[in-house]
Amino acid sequence: MKKAIIGKKLGMTQIFDENNRVVPVTVIEAGPCVVVQKKTTEKDGYEAIQVGFGAIKEKLVNKPRKGHFAKAGVEFKRVLKEFKLENSNEYEVGQEIKADVFNAGEKVDVSGVSKGKGFQGTIKRWNAHRGPMSHGSKFHRSVGSMGGSSDPSRTFKNKKMPGHMGNVNTTVLNLEVAKIIPEKNLILIKGGVPGPNKGLVVIRNTVKA
């Protein structure tokens, strides 16, 4: 059965397993999320649920969204995301999805927006090699050769060049849920997940299992 939840990355810490070994974990405040809308095959052509997460002040919500939340009879939410689940018809509008939807030991995929690193050169962005560091070389961290000068007289598409690094949607596959703390809506995931602290993440069943 497919499961999904929206959460907020709080940071990293460590816990001890049953063999007293240190396990690095990422702490995610997962939910509580609320079902705001149900998509049906008859009306929308597919089955899915729209889920809201995070409190927001009323003055920050525009009129269309206010009507959308009023129709569902739920409080205003900062984030809305849609999930296509096999059992979408089992959910009802207003139903809460909490951290205990997952269990310790499960494998999950975590998606988020990676940390932005600004404009970077090819060495940091693409792991390119640097030139000789002696004074006479005058070639230390430059781009290097970009293409032929006379034929084809252009730079090919997808050439690895300096540019904006990070701040893109990223998914880390096949991570393990180390621990669930349902009373605090926390999911502890073994290893690192994309994005900065307080960044938005989505946790789903892994596609590799």
Secondary structure by P-SEA (a helix, b strand, c coil): cbbbbbbbbcccccccccccbbbbbbbbbcccbbbccccccccccbbbbbbbbcccccccccaaaaaaaaaaccccccbbbbbbcccccccccccccccccccccccbbbbbbcccccccccccccccccccccccccccccccccccccccccccccccccccccccbbbbccccccccccccbbbbbcccccccccbbbbbcccccc
